[in-house]
């Protein structure tokens, strides 16, 4: 089996197009590991061995995408074999269920769907690269809120609630552009929770759909998009989000606007460790996780 990781999305699109034009006997299996919280190292080797056992052919290609989604281009995989493969793989993924993990496409019939999937992933990669590039920072900052939402993966958005519910360890996401504040928060929380950090509004939207956090601490004064605007957009695709606002400007107007938009609380700077934990413990998602473990 040929494993392709570098430029996987673009190479996959090229291969699928070639097969669609010349050999329609192939199928494409999508494994949606982007929806799982486990690190790749925990399941990748078991996945390869299981695929080798159930494909029963030498020539197949595995494409490992940047978001951990996997595509396998093969000729002999049937729905019956796919069912056996998922049953065999299930113990390696526990406690995460395999339901909804796999989609099997006929290249001749499903080429438009596959092309759209690949194109969307390629666009997401370009967006992330632009976001990290200093030369593109000004350009990225000028992207409107609606344009930012369009780049988000619809599959990740639709699976937000499911992924958050299935995850055992609480995930806390911090959106804060001040490095000193980032370090203080990380030191206060890292021993008890899984922490993700980003410093701007575009990153907040992208990382939120990827991480599906149990708590989001969101700074109002961000360098690209105002925190209130991020909050407004976020609630459009996740109405149940539990969001606490940060700000060094604790005036009544900022507080009222954040609450009106759906924020569950407001932490003024400088903040205390006790205040952070107070809001974290009030999260209904974290309370549900605590009940499951007791």
C-alpha positions as semicolon CSV with decimal commas, in nm:
position;residue;x (nm);y (nm);z (nm)
1;X;0,000;0,000;0,000
2;X;0,132;0,340;-0,100
3;X;0,093;0,602;0,177
4;X;0,091;0,965;0,062
5;X;0,111;1,246;0,318
6;X;0,290;1,534;0,143
7;X;0,046;1,745;-0,062
8;X;-0,202;1,462;-0,013
9;X;-0,512;1,662;-0,100
10;X;-0,382;1,788;-0,434
11;X;-0,239;1,448;-0,532
12;X;-0,566;1,278;-0,437
13;X;-0,763;1,517;-0,655
14;X;-0,529;1,450;-0,949
15;X;-0,555;1,071;-0,904
16;X;-0,932;1,072;-0,877
17;X;-0,965;1,288;-1,187
18;X;-0,737;1,053;-1,380
19;X;-0,939;0,749;-1,274
20;X;-1,269;0,921;-1,351
21;X;-1,144;0,991;-1,701
22;X;-0,987;0,648;-1,760
23;X;-1,084;0,372;-1,517
24;X;-1,422;0,380;-1,341
25;X;-1,373;0,046;-1,164
26;X;-1,205;0,208;-0,865
27;X;-1,365;0,314;-0,540
28;X;-1,261;0,574;-0,285
29;X;-1,300;0,521;0,088
30;X;-1,310;0,827;0,315
31;X;-1,232;0,782;0,684
32;X;-1,330;1,092;0,882
33;X;-1,063;1,090;1,149
34;X;-1,080;1,470;1,163
35;X;-1,385;1,419;1,387
36;X;-1,186;1,220;1,644
37;X;-0,988;1,355;1,937
38;X;-0,727;1,077;1,950
39;X;-0,377;1,157;1,831
40;X;-0,283;1,000;1,499
41;X;-0,016;0,787;1,669
42;X;-0,289;0,608;1,865
43;X;-0,470;0,464;1,563
44;X;-0,262;0,496;1,246
45;X;-0,058;0,175;1,267
46;X;-0,366;-0,033;1,354
47;X;-0,548;0,129;1,064
48;X;-0,277;0,033;0,815
49;X;-0,267;-0,329;0,931
50;X;-0,644;-0,357;0,923
51;X;-0,662;-0,210;0,573
52;X;-0,399;-0,452;0,443
53;X;-0,596;-0,743;0,584
54;X;-0,933;-0,642;0,439
55;X;-0,838;-0,492;0,103
56;X;-0,668;-0,810;-0,019
57;X;-0,477;-0,634;-0,293
58;X;-0,130;-0,493;-0,339
59;X;-0,224;-0,185;-0,537
60;X;-0,405;0,073;-0,330
61;X;-0,320;0,427;-0,230
62;X;-0,375;0,589;0,109
63;X;-0,385;0,968;0,133
64;X;-0,335;1,121;0,479
65;X;-0,483;1,472;0,478
66;X;-0,374;1,766;0,691
67;X;-0,685;1,738;0,911
68;X;-0,628;1,361;0,967
69;X;-0,901;1,254;0,726
70;X;-0,789;0,953;0,523
71;X;-0,882;0,856;0,168
72;X;-0,808;0,512;0,026
73;X;-0,823;0,458;-0,350
74;X;-0,879;0,090;-0,423
75;X;-1,055;-0,148;-0,657
76;X;-1,171;-0,442;-0,446
77;X;-1,328;-0,288;-0,136
78;X;-1,695;-0,383;-0,107
79;X;-1,954;-0,273;0,147
80;X;-1,935;-0,616;0,310
81;X;-1,557;-0,592;0,348
82;X;-1,593;-0,237;0,474
83;X;-1,827;-0,356;0,749
84;X;-1,577;-0,624;0,856
85;X;-1,292;-0,370;0,844
86;X;-1,479;-0,127;1,073
87;X;-1,565;-0,406;1,317
88;X;-1,199;-0,509;1,326
89;X;-1,083;-0,148;1,375
90;X;-1,338;-0,055;1,640
91;X;-1,138;-0,170;1,949
92;X;-0,844;0,049;1,844
93;X;-1,066;0,358;1,843
94;X;-1,255;0,296;2,165
95;X;-1,423;0,475;2,332
96;X;-1,498;0,667;2,011
97;X;-1,762;0,490;1,796
98;X;-1,699;0,397;1,434
99;X;-2,051;0,499;1,334
100;X;-2,028;0,777;1,078
101;X;-1,654;0,726;1,035
102;X;-1,655;0,582;0,681
103;X;-1,799;0,678;0,343
104;X;-1,745;0,461;0,035
105;X;-1,765;0,636;-0,304
106;X;-1,795;0,499;-0,657
107;X;-1,558;0,719;-0,857
108;X;-1,769;0,697;-1,172
109;X;-2,085;0,807;-0,992
110;X;-1,953;1,023;-0,708
111;X;-1,677;1,217;-0,885
112;X;-1,854;1,556;-0,829
113;X;-1,878;1,488;-0,452
114;X;-1,516;1,377;-0,434
115;X;-1,398;1,677;-0,632
116;X;-1,584;1,910;-0,392
117;X;-1,436;1,733;-0,086
118;X;-1,082;1,764;-0,218
119;X;-1,124;2,123;-0,331
120;X;-1,261;2,228;0,008
121;X;-0,966;2,069;0,189
122;X;-0,717;2,236;-0,046
123;X;-0,883;2,572;0,017
124;X;-0,866;2,518;0,394
125;X;-0,493;2,446;0,372
126;X;-0,432;2,764;0,173
127;X;-0,634;2,963;0,424
128;X;-0,432;2,828;0,718
129;X;-0,102;2,898;0,541
130;X;-0,210;3,254;0,465
131;X;-0,313;3,300;0,826
132;X;0,034;3,203;0,951
133;X;0,232;3,398;0,694
134;X;0,348;3,745;0,807
135;X;0,331;3,863;0,445
136;X;-0,035;3,765;0,430
137;X;-0,140;3,891;0,772
138;X;-0,284;4,214;0,642
139;X;-0,466;4,033;0,363
140;X;-0,612;3,773;0,600
141;X;-0,723;4,042;0,842
142;X;-0,927;4,204;0,567
143;X;-1,139;3,891;0,506
144;X;-1,499;3,960;0,599
145;X;-1,684;3,755;0,857
146;X;-1,906;3,591;0,597
147;X;-1,605;3,490;0,387
148;X;-1,442;3,337;0,695
149;X;-1,748;3,126;0,767
150;X;-1,754;2,995;0,409
151;X;-1,407;2,842;0,455
152;X;-1,518;2,629;0,749
153;X;-1,565;2,256;0,698
154;X;-1,939;2,177;0,701
155;X;-1,880;1,821;0,821
156;X;-1,690;1,951;1,124
157;X;-1,965;2,204;1,198
158;X;-2,239;1,941;1,178
159;X;-2,047;1,708;1,411
160;X;-1,959;1,972;1,674
161;X;-2,209;1,863;1,937
162;X;-2,137;1,492;1,886
163;X;-1,759;1,531;1,915
164;X;-1,791;1,750;2,224
165;X;-2,023;1,499;2,392
166;X;-1,808;1,195;2,310
167;X;-1,480;1,347;2,426
168;X;-1,387;1,240;2,780
169;X;-1,126;1,501;2,875
170;X;-1,256;1,861;2,887
171;X;-1,124;2,096;2,618
172;X;-1,068;2,463;2,703
173;X;-1,006;2,705;2,417
174;X;-0,844;3,045;2,473
175;X;-0,862;3,330;2,222
176;X;-0,615;3,591;2,347
177;X;-0,356;3,791;2,154
178;X;-0,141;3,894;2,450
179;X;0,150;3,644;2,496
180;X;0,181;3,715;2,868
181;X;-0,189;3,648;2,929
182;X;-0,165;3,332;2,717
183;X;0,116;3,200;2,936
184;X;-0,065;3,282;3,260
185;X;-0,381;3,103;3,147
186;X;-0,191;2,802;3,014
187;X;0,005;2,762;3,338
188;X;-0,314;2,785;3,541
189;X;-0,512;2,526;3,346
190;X;-0,277;2,288;3,163
191;X;-0,244;2,030;3,440
192;X;-0,619;1,969;3,459
193;X;-0,754;2,038;3,110
194;X;-0,663;2,006;2,745
195;X;-0,581;2,360;2,625
196;X;-0,588;2,510;2,276
197;X;-0,476;2,866;2,211
198;X;-0,514;3,116;1,929
199;X;-0,452;3,489;1,903
200;X;-0,702;3,623;1,650
201;X;-1,063;3,603;1,537
202;X;-1,003;3,407;1,217
203;X;-0,812;3,144;1,414
204;X;-1,090;3,139;1,672
205;X;-1,349;3,039;1,413
206;X;-1,125;2,783;1,243
207;X;-1,005;2,622;1,566
208;X;-1,347;2,622;1,730
209;X;-1,502;2,392;1,470
210;X;-1,194;2,168;1,486
211;X;-1,171;2,144;1,867
212;X;-1,541;2,166;1,969
213;X;-1,439;2,307;2,311
214;X;-1,636;2,270;2,633
215;X;-1,543;2,626;2,731
216;X;-1,429;2,918;2,515
217;X;-1,260;3,220;2,673
218;X;-1,279;3,493;2,409
219;X;-1,096;3,826;2,421
220;X;-1,290;4,128;2,296
221;X;-0,988;4,323;2,170
222;X;-0,853;4,100;1,893
223;X;-0,618;4,224;1,615
224;X;-0,835;4,126;1,317
225;X;-1,201;4,073;1,410
226;X;-1,369;4,227;1,711
227;X;-1,448;3,965;1,976
228;X;-1,814;4,063;1,977
229;X;-1,832;3,991;1,605
230;X;-1,662;3,653;1,649
231;X;-1,914;3,572;1,922
232;X;-2,207;3,664;1,699
233;X;-2,086;3,444;1,414
234;X;-1,995;3,156;1,641
235;X;-2,346;3,128;1,783
236;X;-2,488;3,098;1,431
237;X;-2,326;2,755;1,384
238;X;-2,313;2,649;1,751
239;X;-2,605;2,800;1,948
240;X;-2,512;2,592;2,255
241;X;-2,157;2,731;2,281
242;X;-2,039;2,816;2,632
243;X;-1,842;3,139;2,596
244;X;-1,682;3,366;2,856
245;X;-1,547;3,704;2,745
246;X;-1,209;3,856;2,834
247;X;-1,141;4,227;2,829
248;X;-0,920;4,487;2,990
249;X;-1,201;4,731;2,931
250;X;-1,467;4,624;3,178
251;X;-1,718;4,896;3,104
252;X;-2,090;4,828;3,128
253;X;-2,149;4,864;2,753
254;X;-1,898;4,588;2,667
255;X;-2,044;4,359;2,931
256;X;-2,405;4,414;2,824
257;X;-2,332;4,363;2,456
258;X;-2,146;4,038;2,522
259;X;-2,432;3,906;2,738
260;X;-2,692;4,009;2,480
261;X;-2,502;3,816;2,212
262;X;-2,503;3,502;2,426
263;X;-2,189;3,509;2,642
264;X;-2,232;3,331;2,975
265;X;-1,992;3,552;3,166
266;X;-1,731;3,826;3,161
267;X;-1,379;3,824;3,310
268;X;-1,200;4,154;3,342
269;X;-0,823;4,184;3,325
270;X;-0,617;4,125;3,526
271;X;-0,801;3,799;3,602
272;X;-0,747;3,542;3,876
273;X;-0,705;3,166;3,852
274;X;-1,006;3,122;4,080
275;X;-1,226;3,323;3,844
276;X;-1,128;3,104;3,547
277;X;-1,206;2,783;3,736
278;X;-1,533;2,929;3,860
279;X;-1,661;2,973;3,505
280;X;-1,514;2,644;3,382
281;X;-1,698;2,448;3,651
282;X;-2,027;2,610;3,545
283;X;-1,999;2,479;3,189
284;X;-2,287;2,233;3,128
285;X;-2,062;2,026;2,902
286;X;-1,800;1,982;3,173
287;X;-2,067;1,909;3,433
288;X;-2,203;1,634;3,206
289;X;-1,855;1,483;3,170
290;X;-1,808;1,484;3,548
291;X;-2,138;1,299;3,597
292;X;-2,031;1,031;3,351
293;X;-1,709;0,965;3,541
294;X;-1,869;0,945;3,886
